[in-house]
Amino acid sequence: MNVSSLPYVALVLVMAPLYALSPRTIRPWLLLLVSLAFYGSFNWAFLPILLAVILASWLAGLTLDGGRRSPWLVTFWLLVVLAPLLFYKYLLFWFTEALIGLVPTSGLDFGGYGAVLIPVGLSFFTFQGLGYVIDIQRGLYPPERNPARLALFISLFPQLLAGPIERYPSLAPQLRAAARPSPDMVLDGLVMLFYGLFLKVCLGDGLGVTVDAAYEAPDRIGAATALVGIYGFTFQLFADFAGYSFIALGAAALFGVRLTQNFKQPFFSRSIVEFWQRWHISLTRWIGDYLYRPLGMRVIGVAWLPRFWQEALTFFIVWLVMGLWHGASWTFVLFGLLQAGMMLAYGRWSRGRRGLPTLVGTALGMLLTFHLVVLTFGLIRAPSVTAYGDMLAAMLSAAPGPVKIADRSNMLVLLAIVLAVETARRFPARMTLGNRVVDRVPWLLAPAAGLWQRCLAIAALILLVILMGHDEGRTFIYFRF
C-alpha cells in the first residue's frame, strides 16, 4: 500500500476515529494489528523479517539487562538484531543468483533507480530496535517485559517504513497511555498529513519525471538539462522524504501520538553542520548517540594521535558508515567521505570565531551550503561515479540541448508555494521589531494558526493534490534504503 495513495489516506481516516472510540485497553492492540497488517500488505513474506527483528530486540533487552555484560555477548546480540539488514544490504549482493528466488525481495517501482532487493522499511525499524537494545545495555531504562508492547513500538505503521527513528522513552509511554487525540491535535495532524501528500505527489513526483530523464544518459545531455537534473533532484529528494515525514507525523497525530519532527527547513542552513542538524534529524541524532560519541571517546584514548587527526578519523569513519548505510556502492562511499571532509573543513574554519554572523555572512553561508548540498546529493542519485562525473561535466560545459521539464509552469508554482511555506516556518511565531514584540501572521503548519486557518489550509492542500498531483504511484525514494 503506497503511503501517498488514496487507500492509505482512507485507512488512516477510517481507523483513527475507530481507535479513538475504542476502549483504552483495546487501542494498543488495535494499533498493533493495523501496523502488522499494513506492513504485510507490501508482501506477507516480509512479516517474518519484521517479527524476527522485534523478537531479537526483545530477547536482547532481557538478556543484557542487569549489570555489566561480556562485550562478546553484547556484540552477539547486536549482530542478531542487525542480521536481516546486513544480509539484504551487503551479503545478498554477492549471492543474488543463488538466493534471489528463495528470499522475499522488494518489488516496488523506484523510478529511475532500478531494482532494489531490500524489504521496505528494514533499515528504519532495525535501527529503532537497535537503539532500544543499546539503551538497555547502557542501563538507561529497564527492558520491556511485554513483547507485544515492544512490537508496537518498533512496528508503529505511520513511521515504520522511513522513520522518523524514535526512541523508546519518548514513544513507548504514548503508546502505553493510548490517549485520544485532542481536537487541536486532529487538526494539526490533518494539516501535516495533507501537506506531506502535497509535497510528495505534486512536487516530488513531478520533479522525478524530469530528473529521471536527465540521468538516463548523462553523457549525452546539454548543460541546461544537467543543471535541472542535479538541482531538481535535491528538491525532489526533499519533497519526497520530507513529504513522507509529514505524512507520518500527521497520521500518528490522528492516533494521539507525537513523533519527532524530521526536517526543519534544511535549505536555510548557514553551514554544512547546521544542515545535518536540520535534515533527517532522527537519523543524525541516532548516529550521534550510538556511533559518533562512543567512537569519539575511543579515538580520544589514542594519546599519540594529534587532536585534529582524532577528530578527522572519527568524522571519516562515521560518514563512511553513513554512506554505506545508504547503499553498498562507490557513489555512497564518496558521498560520505565528502560530507566528512566538508564538516571537518567547516570546523577548522569556524574554530575561534565569535559573535553573531552579519546579514551578508548569513546569506553567503546559506548560499554556499545549499550549493554544496546540491552537488554532493547528486551522488545519491547517480548510478555510478562515472555517471556523476558526466553530469558535472555536462553542467559545466556550454553544450546546447533542450530542457525537458514536465509541467514547467506547474513546477514553478509548486516550488514557489513550498518556498513560501518553508520560509514562513523558518522564522519564529513572535518577532521583535524595535521595542515591540509582534505576532506574525499565522502560516501553514505554524502552531499559532487558528481553527479557520487550519481548515482553510486543509481544503487548499486537498485541492492542490487533486488538481496538480501525479497519479503514477512513484515509490518513496527512501524506501530503497
ABEGO torsion letter per residue (X at the ends): XBAABAAAAAAAAAAAAAAAABBAAAAAAAAAAAAAAAAAAABAAAAAAAAAAAAAAAAAAAAABGEBBBAAAAAAAAAAAAAAAAAAAAAAAAAAAAAAAABBBBABBAEAAEBBABBBGAAAAAAAAAAAAAAAAAGABBBBABAAAAAAAAABAAAAAAOBBBBAAAAAAAAAAGBBBBAAAAAAAAAAAAAAAAAAAAAAAAAAAAAAAAAABAAABBAAAAAAAAAAAAAAAAAAAAAAAAAAAAAAAAAGBBBBBABBGAAABABAAAAAAABGAAAAAAAAAAAAAAAAAAAAABAABBAAAAAAAAAAAAAAAAAAAAEBBAAAAAAAAAAAAAAAAAAAAABGBBEBBBAAAAAAAAAAAAAAAAAAAAAAABABAAAAAAAAAAAABABBEBBBBBGAAAAAAAAAAAAAAAAAAABBABBBBEABBBBBBBBBGBAABBAAAAAAAAAAAAAAAAAABBAAGBBBAAAAX
